Amino acid sequence: MKYFGKKSLSSAVNTILHIAWWAVLYISIFAAAVFAVMLFSRTGGNWIAAHVAQISPDSNWQKIYTWPLIARIIALPYVAVVVILQLQMIKKAQQLFANFTNNIVFNKSNVQITSMISKMLIAYSILTVDFTLFVVSIILVIVCAIINNGTALQEEHDLTV
Amino acid sequence: MSIIFRLDRVMADRKISLNELAKRIDLTDSNLSIMKTGKARAVRISTLDALCRELNCQPGDLMEYSADHQNTADRKGE
């Protein structure tokens, strides 16, 4: 299996991430609008909760409106930050795989992208209280250091005559 | 780097172009240019061997050590 270059695993992942970015964007806008209505409108919230209950009877979404006001005010920016982080991580990952598709592997821009993704993933894992993602982000930090070392070796190789 | 490549001087003495020399020692023009402009980080023994053979010279003719050059480079890096 080809990992880098055209018609490789990287190019397939690049395409999937491109589609995923738009999907996450549209789904997030829709979900944020629904969530905002459920947070601040009793009638709108009830209407949505009734429809949600038809799909998933065990859902406790109806209770969202009963949250304290401060929790409801904080909830919306929290969701916005989480969604922005998701979109940014997908975008950066897409850039990384686009570079892999163009056979650019050990490069300074890849080091920067990987570093950025790992930092965003650390923030995301803390915000969503996800320990698995936190471990993955730490592994990504190490991968970033490996790419950095690889870049130095690549530069050394390129400048050896 | 305190090693200065004198390849351009030796090439001028021998009246040989970069393309011609690259062809003779089976090296790409860009790689030879890296060496000529002093950007090279390392030189393979095989490359040095081919250069000395084609230019009929000693490795010392192709490069020299200059402490002044190092100091200038350090100052530029500051």
gemmi code that builds the backbone of each chain (N, CA, C; Angstrom):
import gemmi

chains = {
    "A": [
        ("MET", (0.842, -1.201, 0.000), (0.000, 0.000, 0.000), (0.879, 1.254, 0.000)),
        ("LYS", (0.465, 2.219, -0.828), (1.204, 3.482, -0.888), (0.704, 4.403, 0.222)),
        ("TYR", (1.617, 4.971, 0.976), (1.210, 5.855, 2.066), (1.263, 7.326, 1.675)),
        ("PHE", (2.244, 7.685, 0.826), (2.410, 9.087, 0.425), (2.293, 9.215, -1.089)),
        ("GLY", (1.937, 10.418, -1.557), (1.835, 10.671, -2.992), (0.407, 10.568, -3.486)),
        ("LYS", (0.267, 10.721, -4.816), (-1.073, 10.660, -5.421), (-1.603, 9.224, -5.330)),
        ("LYS", (-2.919, 9.099, -5.263), (-3.609, 7.806, -5.168), (-3.023, 6.928, -4.053)),
        ("SER", (-2.858, 7.525, -2.895), (-2.301, 6.787, -1.748), (-3.269, 6.907, -0.575)),
        ("LEU", (-2.877, 6.312, 0.540), (-3.694, 6.393, 1.756), (-3.869, 7.859, 2.187)),
        ("SER", (-2.794, 8.628, 2.055), (-2.845, 10.046, 2.442), (-3.852, 10.821, 1.616)),
        ("SER", (-3.872, 10.563, 0.301), (-4.803, 11.307, -0.560), (-6.254, 10.932, -0.229)),
        ("ALA", (-6.473, 9.643, 0.117), (-7.826, 9.208, 0.495), (-8.252, 9.897, 1.793)),
        ("VAL", (-7.338, 9.925, 2.773), (-7.651, 10.573, 4.058), (-7.883, 12.069, 3.848)),
        ("ASN", (-7.099, 12.659, 2.945), (-7.245, 14.079, 2.624), (-8.655, 14.371, 2.108)),
        ("THR", (-9.137, 13.522, 1.206), (-10.490, 13.692, 0.646), (-11.549, 13.510, 1.729)),
        ("ILE", (-11.362, 12.478, 2.568), (-12.330, 12.222, 3.648), (-12.388, 13.419, 4.607)),
        ("LEU", (-11.218, 13.971, 4.926), (-11.170, 15.109, 5.849), (-11.820, 16.347, 5.243)),
        ("HIS", (-11.659, 16.496, 3.923), (-12.273, 17.634, 3.234), (-13.801, 17.553, 3.357)),
        ("ILE", (-14.325, 16.355, 3.125), (-15.779, 16.146, 3.231), (-16.214, 16.308, 4.696)),
        ("ALA", (-15.395, 15.740, 5.607), (-15.723, 15.793, 7.042), (-15.800, 17.236, 7.542)),
        ("TRP", (-14.913, 18.093, 7.026), (-14.892, 19.491, 7.472), (-16.230, 20.167, 7.161)),
        ("TRP", (-16.688, 19.995, 5.920), (-17.961, 20.614, 5.525), (-19.113, 19.982, 6.300)),
        ("ALA", (-19.072, 18.649, 6.487), (-20.140, 17.954, 7.227), (-20.203, 18.472, 8.667)),
        ("VAL", (-19.055, 18.557, 9.309), (-19.011, 19.036, 10.701), (-19.506, 20.476, 10.773)),
        ("LEU", (-19.133, 21.293, 9.773), (-19.550, 22.701, 9.757), (-21.077, 22.810, 9.719)),
        ("TYR", (-21.702, 22.120, 8.752), (-23.167, 22.217, 8.606), (-23.892, 21.604, 9.805)),
        ("ILE", (-23.412, 20.425, 10.247), (-24.052, 19.766, 11.394), (-23.919, 20.641, 12.647)),
        ("SER", (-22.757, 21.270, 12.812), (-22.516, 22.109, 13.994), (-23.416, 23.334, 13.989)),
        ("ILE", (-23.556, 23.962, 12.810), (-24.422, 25.146, 12.734), (-25.851, 24.759, 13.101)),
        ("PHE", (-26.314, 23.643, 12.544), (-27.673, 23.169, 12.827), (-27.822, 22.818, 14.317)),
        ("ALA", (-26.847, 22.054, 14.829), (-26.914, 21.619, 16.233), (-26.833, 22.809, 17.182)),
        ("ALA", (-25.996, 23.790, 16.847), (-25.855, 24.974, 17.706), (-27.159, 25.763, 17.733)),
        ("ALA", (-27.811, 25.857, 16.577), (-29.091, 26.584, 16.513), (-30.143, 25.871, 17.359)),
        ("VAL", (-30.214, 24.546, 17.224), (-31.177, 23.746, 18.003), (-30.887, 23.887, 19.502)),
        ("PHE", (-29.619, 23.804, 19.849), (-29.191, 23.882, 21.247), (-29.544, 25.256, 21.833)),
        ("ALA", (-29.302, 26.306, 21.037), (-29.601, 27.665, 21.507), (-31.089, 27.829, 21.772)),
        ("VAL", (-31.907, 27.267, 20.881), (-33.361, 27.349, 21.058), (-33.764, 26.600, 22.334)),
        ("MET", (-33.190, 25.414, 22.520), (-33.522, 24.602, 23.696), (-33.069, 25.261, 24.994)),
        ("LEU", (-31.985, 26.052, 24.888), (-31.453, 26.705, 26.091), (-32.318, 27.882, 26.520)),
        ("PHE", (-32.797, 28.640, 25.536), (-33.393, 29.934, 25.892), (-34.874, 30.102, 25.526)),
        ("SER", (-35.476, 29.128, 24.849), (-36.891, 29.283, 24.495), (-37.692, 28.083, 25.012)),
        ("ARG", (-38.660, 28.376, 25.873), (-39.446, 27.283, 26.462), (-40.307, 26.598, 25.385)),
        ("THR", (-41.007, 27.412, 24.588), (-41.907, 26.820, 23.578), (-41.111, 26.106, 22.489)),
        ("GLY", (-40.070, 26.796, 22.015), (-39.217, 26.188, 20.966), (-38.548, 24.931, 21.491)),
        ("GLY", (-38.104, 25.017, 22.743), (-37.431, 23.884, 23.385), (-38.355, 22.694, 23.531)),
        ("ASN", (-39.596, 22.993, 23.931), (-40.581, 21.918, 24.088), (-40.865, 21.237, 22.751)),
        ("TRP", (-40.990, 22.064, 21.711), (-41.274, 21.542, 20.369), (-40.141, 20.614, 19.907)),
        ("ILE", (-38.904, 21.087, 20.098), (-37.741, 20.270, 19.700), (-37.663, 19.018, 20.576)),
        ("ALA", (-37.863, 19.197, 21.898), (-37.781, 18.060, 22.832), (-38.805, 16.986, 22.490)),
        ("ALA", (-40.006, 17.428, 22.056), (-41.047, 16.464, 21.676), (-40.595, 15.634, 20.477)),
        ("HIS", (-39.963, 16.324, 19.501), (-39.473, 15.607, 18.319), (-38.308, 14.688, 18.659)),
        ("VAL", (-37.444, 15.181, 19.557), (-36.295, 14.356, 19.977), (-36.795, 13.125, 20.720)),
        ("ALA", (-37.841, 13.317, 21.533), (-38.400, 12.205, 22.317), (-38.960, 11.102, 21.423)),
        ("GLN", (-39.478, 11.509, 20.239), (-39.999, 10.506, 19.288), (-38.864, 9.620, 18.764)),
        ("ILE", (-37.749, 10.280, 18.499), (-36.593, 9.525, 17.967), (-35.937, 8.719, 19.083)),
        ("SER", (-35.705, 9.399, 20.209), (-35.028, 8.736, 21.322), (-35.807, 8.986, 22.618)),
        ("PRO", (-36.687, 8.052, 23.010), (-37.564, 8.265, 24.176), (-36.809, 8.444, 25.488)),
        ("ASP", (-35.637, 7.843, 25.591), (-34.875, 7.923, 26.851), (-34.121, 9.247, 27.015)),
        ("SER", (-34.156, 10.063, 25.965), (-33.373, 11.296, 26.001), (-33.859, 12.236, 27.108)),
        ("ASN", (-32.929, 12.902, 27.755), (-33.315, 13.858, 28.813), (-33.027, 15.299, 28.365)),
        ("TRP", (-33.143, 15.527, 27.064), (-32.885, 16.852, 26.511), (-33.905, 17.874, 27.007)),
        ("GLN", (-35.070, 17.375, 27.381), (-36.116, 18.291, 27.841), (-35.654, 19.085, 29.070)),
        ("LYS", (-34.725, 18.505, 29.784), (-34.296, 19.118, 31.051), (-33.357, 20.322, 30.837)),
        ("ILE", (-32.894, 20.514, 29.607), (-31.907, 21.573, 29.350), (-32.438, 22.941, 29.788)),
        ("TYR", (-33.715, 23.200, 29.510), (-34.281, 24.515, 29.826), (-34.293, 24.767, 31.336)),
        ("THR", (-34.289, 23.686, 32.109), (-34.334, 23.837, 33.574), (-32.948, 24.085, 34.189)),
        ("TRP", (-31.909, 24.101, 33.338), (-30.562, 24.405, 33.851), (-30.566, 25.820, 34.437)),
        ("PRO", (-29.690, 26.087, 35.423), (-29.580, 27.462, 35.924), (-29.150, 28.410, 34.790)),
        ("LEU", (-29.535, 29.666, 34.885), (-29.272, 30.640, 33.819), (-27.776, 30.738, 33.492)),
        ("ILE", (-26.952, 30.760, 34.544), (-25.503, 30.906, 34.341), (-24.946, 29.724, 33.531)),
        ("ALA", (-25.464, 28.524, 33.841), (-25.008, 27.320, 33.114), (-25.418, 27.405, 31.645)),
        ("ARG", (-26.640, 27.938, 31.411), (-27.119, 28.054, 30.036), (-26.325, 29.110, 29.267)),
        ("ILE", (-25.925, 30.184, 29.977), (-25.136, 31.241, 29.320), (-23.744, 30.715, 28.962)),
        ("ILE", (-23.174, 29.904, 29.869), (-21.825, 29.369, 29.630), (-21.863, 28.274, 28.551)),
        ("ALA", (-22.962, 27.538, 28.490), (-23.042, 26.375, 27.585), (-22.800, 26.735, 26.118)),
        ("LEU", (-23.362, 27.875, 25.696), (-23.275, 28.219, 24.268), (-21.840, 28.537, 23.823)),
        ("PRO", (-21.120, 29.421, 24.550), (-19.719, 29.656, 24.166), (-18.860, 28.391, 24.265)),
        ("TYR", (-19.179, 27.543, 25.248), (-18.448, 26.277, 25.413), (-18.598, 25.420, 24.149)),
        ("VAL", (-19.844, 25.298, 23.696), (-20.109, 24.511, 22.479), (-19.403, 25.154, 21.283)),
        ("ALA", (-19.445, 26.500, 21.234), (-18.800, 27.213, 20.113), (-17.301, 26.927, 20.083)),
        ("VAL", (-16.658, 26.983, 21.264), (-15.208, 26.728, 21.337), (-14.897, 25.293, 20.900)),
        ("VAL", (-15.701, 24.341, 21.386), (-15.489, 22.930, 21.035), (-15.624, 22.723, 19.519)),
        ("VAL", (-16.654, 23.341, 18.934), (-16.885, 23.193, 17.486), (-15.745, 23.841, 16.686)),
        ("ILE", (-15.326, 25.042, 17.116), (-14.233, 25.733, 16.411), (-12.952, 24.895, 16.482)),
        ("LEU", (-12.697, 24.315, 17.668), (-11.511, 23.460, 17.818), (-11.587, 22.254, 16.879)),
        ("GLN", (-12.780, 21.634, 16.817), (-12.977, 20.474, 15.928), (-12.684, 20.859, 14.479)),
        ("LEU", (-13.277, 21.977, 14.056), (-13.115, 22.414, 12.655), (-11.651, 22.732, 12.345)),
        ("GLN", (-10.999, 23.421, 13.283), (-9.590, 23.784, 13.084), (-8.702, 22.543, 13.013)),
        ("MET", (-8.982, 21.568, 13.887), (-8.171, 20.337, 13.895), (-8.332, 19.584, 12.581)),
        ("ILE", (-9.582, 19.528, 12.093), (-9.827, 18.828, 10.816), (-9.111, 19.565, 9.685)),
        ("LYS", (-9.197, 20.900, 9.697), (-8.569, 21.712, 8.641), (-7.046, 21.495, 8.629)),
        ("LYS", (-6.462, 21.535, 9.824), (-5.008, 21.370, 9.925), (-4.593, 19.954, 9.508)),
        ("ALA", (-5.387, 18.969, 9.937), (-5.088, 17.580, 9.554), (-5.177, 17.424, 8.036)),
        ("GLN", (-6.139, 18.120, 7.444), (-6.288, 18.070, 5.981), (-5.047, 18.673, 5.295)),
        ("GLN", (-4.560, 19.788, 5.850), (-3.334, 20.415, 5.306), (-2.154, 19.453, 5.391)),
        ("LEU", (-2.078, 18.749, 6.536), (-0.989, 17.790, 6.751), (-1.042, 16.666, 5.706)),
        ("PHE", (-2.252, 16.117, 5.507), (-2.387, 15.019, 4.551), (-2.245, 15.508, 3.111)),
        ("ALA", (-2.580, 16.778, 2.866), (-2.361, 17.354, 1.526), (-0.862, 17.407, 1.244)),
        ("ASN", (-0.085, 17.766, 2.272), (1.383, 17.773, 2.123), (1.901, 16.358, 1.870)),
        ("PHE", (1.345, 15.385, 2.604), (1.747, 13.984, 2.404), (1.402, 13.535, 0.981)),
        ("THR", (0.250, 13.995, 0.481), (-0.161, 13.647, -0.884), (0.837, 14.205, -1.898)),
        ("ASN", (1.402, 15.384, -1.580), (2.397, 15.985, -2.476), (3.824, 15.519, -2.161)),
        ("ASN", (3.922, 14.416, -1.431), (5.217, 13.820, -1.069), (6.084, 14.736, -0.206)),
        ("ILE", (5.448, 15.668, 0.496), (6.192, 16.522, 1.436), (5.962, 15.923, 2.820)),
        ("VAL", (6.968, 15.232, 3.344), (6.785, 14.530, 4.620), (7.573, 15.225, 5.731)),
        ("PHE", (8.889, 15.234, 5.573), (9.722, 15.873, 6.597), (9.974, 17.318, 6.185)),
        ("ASN", (9.111, 18.183, 6.707), (9.138, 19.581, 6.316), (8.779, 20.430, 7.533)),
        ("LYS", (9.313, 21.669, 7.574), (9.050, 22.525, 8.737), (7.564, 22.848, 8.889)),
        ("SER", (6.865, 22.997, 7.758), (5.432, 23.327, 7.844), (4.658, 22.169, 8.478)),
        ("ASN", (5.089, 20.927, 8.182), (4.436, 19.762, 8.804), (4.667, 19.740, 10.314)),
        ("VAL", (5.856, 20.168, 10.734), (6.161, 20.230, 12.175), (5.210, 21.221, 12.838)),
        ("GLN", (5.047, 22.394, 12.194), (4.160, 23.425, 12.753), (2.716, 22.932, 12.821)),
        ("ILE", (2.278, 22.286, 11.728), (0.884, 21.795, 11.678), (0.655, 20.746, 12.767)),
        ("THR", (1.585, 19.792, 12.878), (1.431, 18.724, 13.885), (1.434, 19.314, 15.295)),
        ("SER", (2.316, 20.281, 15.516), (2.392, 20.923, 16.835), (1.067, 21.616, 17.162)),
        ("MET", (0.524, 22.322, 16.142), (-0.744, 23.029, 16.342), (-1.887, 22.048, 16.643)),
        ("ILE", (-1.926, 20.948, 15.875), (-2.990, 19.949, 16.088), (-2.885, 19.375, 17.498)),
        ("SER", (-1.649, 19.059, 17.917), (-1.479, 18.449, 19.247), (-1.929, 19.409, 20.355)),
        ("LYS", (-1.609, 20.705, 20.194), (-2.028, 21.684, 21.215), (-3.547, 21.811, 21.250)),
        ("MET", (-4.145, 21.848, 20.049), (-5.605, 21.965, 19.994), (-6.273, 20.713, 20.568)),
        ("LEU", (-5.643, 19.559, 20.306), (-6.197, 18.294, 20.812), (-6.097, 18.226, 22.340)),
        ("ILE", (-5.021, 18.782, 22.893), (-4.883, 18.831, 24.363), (-6.022, 19.681, 24.936)),
        ("ALA", (-6.225, 20.860, 24.315), (-7.302, 21.746, 24.782), (-8.662, 21.060, 24.636)),
        ("TYR", (-8.860, 20.392, 23.514), (-10.140, 19.715, 23.252), (-10.391, 18.589, 24.260)),
        ("SER", (-9.322, 17.818, 24.535), (-9.483, 16.694, 25.462), (-9.787, 17.182, 26.878)),
        ("ILE", (-9.211, 18.337, 27.240), (-9.487, 18.900, 28.570), (-10.934, 19.426, 28.625)),
        ("LEU", (-11.336, 20.134, 27.555), (-12.694, 20.698, 27.518), (-13.774, 19.616, 27.544)),
        ("THR", (-13.497, 18.508, 26.825), (-14.508, 17.449, 26.746), (-14.287, 16.348, 27.798)),
        ("VAL", (-13.259, 16.557, 28.636), (-12.890, 15.602, 29.693), (-12.762, 14.183, 29.108)),
        ("ASP", (-11.887, 14.080, 28.100), (-11.679, 12.794, 27.419), (-10.220, 12.365, 27.615)),
        ("PHE", (-10.014, 11.377, 28.474), (-8.647, 10.959, 28.799), (-7.958, 10.291, 27.613)),
        ("THR", (-8.742, 9.513, 26.829), (-8.159, 8.817, 25.663), (-7.588, 9.835, 24.679)),
        ("LEU", (-8.378, 10.887, 24.419), (-7.907, 11.927, 23.500), (-6.672, 12.633, 24.043)),
        ("PHE", (-6.625, 12.772, 25.363), (-5.472, 13.417, 25.997), (-4.203, 12.590, 25.744)),
        ("VAL", (-4.351, 11.272, 25.884), (-3.206, 10.377, 25.625), (-2.793, 10.473, 24.149)),
        ("VAL", (-3.802, 10.502, 23.260), (-3.520, 10.619, 21.826), (-2.772, 11.931, 21.539)),
        ("SER", (-3.198, 13.005, 22.203), (-2.550, 14.307, 21.974), (-1.101, 14.293, 22.456)),
        ("ILE", (-0.839, 13.566, 23.543), (0.547, 13.463, 24.039), (1.389, 12.673, 23.022)),
        ("ILE", (0.793, 11.605, 22.474), (1.499, 10.823, 21.444), (1.795, 11.723, 20.235)),
        ("LEU", (0.842, 12.589, 19.908), (1.010, 13.507, 18.781), (2.156, 14.503, 19.034)),
        ("VAL", (2.306, 14.912, 20.281), (3.422, 15.805, 20.639), (4.750, 15.094, 20.340)),
        ("ILE", (4.790, 13.798, 20.671), (6.007, 13.008, 20.423), (6.215, 12.826, 18.916)),
        ("VAL", (5.121, 12.582, 18.185), (5.207, 12.449, 16.719), (5.756, 13.752, 16.118)),
        ("CYS", (5.319, 14.869, 16.690), (5.777, 16.191, 16.242), (7.304, 16.306, 16.410)),
        ("ALA", (7.794, 15.841, 17.565), (9.246, 15.872, 17.818), (9.972, 14.953, 16.831)),
        ("ILE", (9.350, 13.815, 16.497), (9.962, 12.881, 15.539), (10.033, 13.533, 14.152)),
        ("ILE", (8.948, 14.198, 13.739), (8.940, 14.877, 12.430), (10.006, 15.985, 12.419)),
        ("ASN", (10.145, 16.660, 13.566), (11.150, 17.723, 13.673), (12.557, 17.155, 13.463)),
        ("ASN", (12.836, 16.012, 14.133), (14.143, 15.356, 13.962), (14.315, 14.885, 12.522)),
        ("GLY", (13.245, 14.334, 11.962), (13.272, 13.869, 10.574), (13.545, 15.005, 9.605)),
        ("THR", (12.980, 16.176, 9.904), (13.192, 17.349, 9.046), (14.673, 17.753, 9.048)),
        ("ALA", (15.270, 17.705, 10.248), (16.696, 18.042, 10.367), (17.540, 17.050, 9.566)),
        ("LEU", (17.188, 15.757, 9.662), (17.921, 14.723, 8.917), (17.734, 14.891, 7.410)),
        ("GLN", (16.500, 15.232, 7.017), (16.194, 15.436, 5.593), (17.024, 16.598, 5.044)),
        ("GLU", (17.105, 17.675, 5.846), (17.870, 18.856, 5.435), (19.347, 18.496, 5.275)),
        ("GLU", (19.818, 17.703, 6.242), (21.211, 17.229, 6.219), (21.459, 16.396, 4.945)),
        ("HIS", (20.512, 15.535, 4.655), (20.618, 14.664, 3.473), (20.607, 15.489, 2.188)),
        ("ASP", (19.693, 16.486, 2.143), (19.578, 17.321, 0.933), (20.828, 18.142, 0.690)),
        ("LEU", (21.513, 18.501, 1.789), (22.702, 19.340, 1.630), (24.003, 18.537, 1.648)),
        ("THR", (23.861, 17.220, 1.496), (25.056, 16.371, 1.373), (25.302, 16.101, -0.107)),
        ("VAL", (26.518, 16.452, -0.555), (26.795, 16.265, -1.998), (27.818, 15.153, -2.203)),
    ],
    "B": [
        ("MET", (29.946, 28.194, 9.382), (30.878, 27.131, 8.939), (32.221, 27.758, 8.598)),
        ("SER", (33.293, 27.220, 9.159), (34.607, 27.812, 8.911), (35.349, 27.134, 7.759)),
        ("ILE", (34.693, 26.180, 7.092), (35.295, 25.567, 5.905), (34.779, 26.302, 4.668)),
        ("ILE", (35.675, 26.818, 3.877), (35.274, 27.534, 2.664), (35.583, 26.656, 1.454)),
        ("PHE", (34.588, 26.489, 0.606), (34.804, 25.701, -0.610), (35.442, 26.584, -1.683)),
        ("ARG", (36.495, 26.072, -2.292), (37.209, 26.813, -3.346), (36.978, 26.168, -4.712)),
        ("LEU", (35.857, 25.495, -4.838), (35.555, 24.774, -6.077), (35.487, 25.731, -7.266)),
        ("ASP", (34.874, 26.917, -7.042), (34.735, 27.871, -8.153), (36.105, 28.311, -8.685)),
        ("ARG", (37.072, 28.481, -7.768), (38.415, 28.919, -8.160), (39.115, 27.829, -8.975)),
        ("VAL", (39.014, 26.588, -8.489), (39.650, 25.456, -9.182), (38.994, 25.252, -10.556)),
        ("MET", (37.675, 25.399, -10.598), (36.957, 25.244, -11.874), (37.377, 26.315, -12.863)),
        ("ALA", (37.565, 27.539, -12.360), (37.997, 28.643, -13.242), (39.401, 28.365, -13.763)),
        ("ASP", (40.292, 27.854, -12.884), (41.664, 27.519, -13.296), (41.665, 26.457, -14.391)),
        ("ARG", (40.769, 25.477, -14.227), (40.727, 24.358, -15.196), (39.849, 24.696, -16.408)),
        ("LYS", (39.190, 25.866, -16.348), (38.287, 26.329, -17.420), (37.211, 25.279, -17.733)),
        ("ILE", (36.539, 24.874, -16.687), (35.474, 23.870, -16.849), (34.167, 24.430, -16.264)),
        ("SER", (33.095, 24.195, -16.975), (31.798, 24.731, -16.516), (31.179, 23.792, -15.474)),
        ("LEU", (30.206, 24.334, -14.768), (29.508, 23.549, -13.728), (28.778, 22.354, -14.344)),
        ("ASN", (28.123, 22.598, -15.486), (27.371, 21.520, -16.157), (28.308, 20.392, -16.602)),
        ("GLU", (29.423, 20.796, -17.185), (30.390, 19.830, -17.707), (30.957, 18.978, -16.561)),
        ("LEU", (31.332, 19.664, -15.472), (31.902, 18.942, -14.325), (30.852, 18.008, -13.697)),
        ("ALA", (29.615, 18.510, -13.595), (28.541, 17.694, -13.015), (28.353, 16.418, -13.826)),
        ("LYS", (28.400, 16.571, -15.162), (28.244, 15.401, -16.051), (29.387, 14.409, -15.833)),
        ("ARG", (30.604, 14.951, -15.746), (31.784, 14.080, -15.633), (31.820, 13.291, -14.334)),
        ("ILE", (31.368, 13.904, -13.253), (31.434, 13.194, -11.960), (30.086, 12.570, -11.582)),
        ("ASP", (29.144, 12.607, -12.546), (27.828, 11.972, -12.355), (27.097, 12.527, -11.121)),
        ("LEU", (27.014, 13.858, -11.079), (26.324, 14.541, -9.978), (25.325, 15.515, -10.609)),
        ("THR", (24.254, 15.828, -9.901), (23.293, 16.786, -10.486), (23.863, 18.206, -10.398)),
        ("ASP", (23.416, 19.059, -11.318), (23.878, 20.462, -11.334), (23.570, 21.154, -10.007)),
        ("SER", (22.367, 20.850, -9.481), (21.954, 21.529, -8.246), (22.845, 21.125, -7.066)),
        ("ASN", (23.216, 19.847, -7.017), (24.091, 19.390, -5.928), (25.467, 20.031, -6.022)),
        ("LEU", (25.984, 20.127, -7.258), (27.303, 20.743, -7.429), (27.236, 22.240, -7.104)),
        ("SER", (26.093, 22.833, -7.441), (25.891, 24.253, -7.140), (25.856, 24.494, -5.626)),
        ("ILE", (25.237, 23.558, -4.902), (25.199, 23.647, -3.426), (26.626, 23.669, -2.877)),
        ("MET", (27.460, 22.815, -3.467), (28.854, 22.734, -3.008), (29.625, 24.004, -3.399)),
        ("LYS", (29.377, 24.470, -4.622), (30.101, 25.640, -5.139), (29.774, 26.898, -4.329)),
        ("THR", (28.503, 27.010, -3.930), (28.088, 28.206, -3.186), (28.342, 28.089, -1.680)),
        ("GLY", (28.894, 26.941, -1.265), (29.252, 26.773, 0.143), (28.083, 26.458, 1.057)),
        ("LYS", (26.953, 26.014, 0.469), (25.785, 25.692, 1.301), (25.807, 24.245, 1.795)),
        ("ALA", (26.743, 23.454, 1.269), (26.781, 22.015, 1.604), (27.092, 21.804, 3.084)),
        ("ARG", (26.405, 20.834, 3.678), (26.653, 20.490, 5.084), (27.675, 19.365, 5.179)),
        ("ALA", (27.674, 18.486, 4.162), (28.591, 17.342, 4.179), (28.975, 16.976, 2.749)),
        ("VAL", (30.178, 16.419, 2.618), (30.644, 15.987, 1.295), (31.009, 14.514, 1.386)),
        ("ARG", (30.466, 13.705, 0.463), (30.796, 12.282, 0.464), (32.235, 12.104, -0.027)),
        ("ILE", (32.883, 11.070, 0.501), (34.250, 10.764, 0.068), (34.244, 10.446, -1.431)),
        ("SER", (33.187, 9.764, -1.885), (33.098, 9.397, -3.308), (33.025, 10.650, -4.183)),
        ("THR", (32.321, 11.683, -3.715), (32.211, 12.943, -4.472), (33.574, 13.634, -4.525)),
        ("LEU", (34.222, 13.643, -3.359), (35.541, 14.279, -3.264), (36.536, 13.556, -4.176)),
        ("ASP", (36.444, 12.238, -4.166), (37.314, 11.399, -4.998), (37.108, 11.734, -6.479)),
        ("ALA", (35.833, 11.832, -6.890), (35.524, 12.126, -8.294), (35.982, 13.526, -8.678)),
        ("LEU", (35.785, 14.477, -7.774), (36.193, 15.861, -8.059), (37.708, 15.961, -8.230)),
        ("CYS", (38.448, 15.316, -7.313), (39.911, 15.361, -7.374), (40.421, 14.690, -8.656)),
        ("ARG", (39.758, 13.606, -9.037), (40.155, 12.880, -10.251), (39.934, 13.742, -11.493)),
        ("GLU", (38.744, 14.353, -11.587), (38.403, 15.126, -12.783), (39.136, 16.465, -12.846)),
        ("LEU", (39.359, 17.076, -11.683), (40.008, 18.392, -11.664), (41.516, 18.279, -11.460)),
        ("ASN", (41.960, 17.035, -11.272), (43.386, 16.761, -11.081), (43.971, 17.642, -9.966)),
        ("CYS", (43.369, 17.510, -8.797), (43.810, 18.337, -7.667), (43.744, 17.531, -6.369)),
        ("GLN", (44.117, 18.169, -5.275), (44.053, 17.544, -3.952), (42.813, 18.065, -3.212)),
        ("PRO", (42.281, 17.272, -2.248), (41.113, 17.762, -1.488), (41.358, 19.148, -0.880)),
        ("GLY", (42.599, 19.389, -0.458), (42.941, 20.679, 0.147), (42.813, 21.845, -0.817)),
        ("ASP", (42.885, 21.549, -2.125), (42.717, 22.624, -3.111), (41.254, 23.044, -3.223)),
        ("LEU", (40.367, 22.112, -2.869), (38.925, 22.367, -3.025), (38.310, 23.068, -1.814)),
        ("MET", (38.961, 22.943, -0.675), (38.417, 23.593, 0.527), (39.530, 24.025, 1.455)),
        ("GLU", (39.230, 25.046, 2.241), (40.217, 25.499, 3.218), (39.520, 25.965, 4.499)),
        ("TYR", (40.312, 25.954, 5.576), (39.763, 26.360, 6.874), (40.079, 27.830, 7.123)),
        ("SER", (39.043, 28.573, 7.567), (39.259, 29.980, 7.876), (38.537, 30.338, 9.169)),
        ("ALA", (39.314, 30.665, 10.209), (38.719, 31.035, 11.504), (37.984, 32.360, 11.382)),
        ("ASP", (38.493, 33.273, 10.550), (37.841, 34.586, 10.353), (36.436, 34.411, 9.813)),
        ("HIS", (36.315, 33.467, 8.881), (35.018, 33.199, 8.257), (34.005, 32.741, 9.301)),
        ("GLN", (34.496, 31.917, 10.255), (33.644, 31.417, 11.336), (33.141, 32.578, 12.196)),
        ("ASN", (34.101, 33.488, 12.549), (33.730, 34.630, 13.387), (32.701, 35.521, 12.699)),
        ("THR", (32.905, 35.729, 11.391), (31.957, 36.558, 10.631), (30.587, 35.902, 10.611)),
        ("ALA", (30.592, 34.580, 10.397), (29.320, 33.841, 10.360), (28.618, 33.909, 11.706)),
        ("ASP", (29.414, 33.804, 12.802), (28.838, 33.880, 14.148), (28.207, 35.244, 14.389)),
        ("ARG", (28.917, 36.300, 13.938), (28.395, 37.651, 14.144), (27.090, 37.852, 13.382)),
        ("LYS", (27.039, 37.267, 12.165), (25.813, 37.391, 11.353), (24.652, 36.668, 12.015)),
        ("GLY", (24.978, 35.569, 12.716), (23.949, 34.775, 13.378), (23.383, 35.455, 14.608)),
        ("GLU", (24.103, 36.414, 15.163), (23.663, 37.093, 16.394), (22.431, 37.965, 16.143)),
    ],
}
model = gemmi.Model(1)
for chain_id, residues in chains.items():
    chain = gemmi.Chain(chain_id)
    for i, (resn, *xyz) in enumerate(residues, 1):
        res = gemmi.Residue()
        res.name, res.seqid = resn, gemmi.SeqId(i, " ")
        for name, pos in zip(("N", "CA", "C"), xyz):
            atom = gemmi.Atom()
            atom.name, atom.element = name, gemmi.Element(name[0])
            atom.pos, atom.b_iso = gemmi.Position(*pos), 0.0
            res.add_atom(atom)
        chain.add_residue(res)
    model.add_chain(chain)
structure = gemmi.Structure()
structure.add_model(model)
structure.setup_entities()
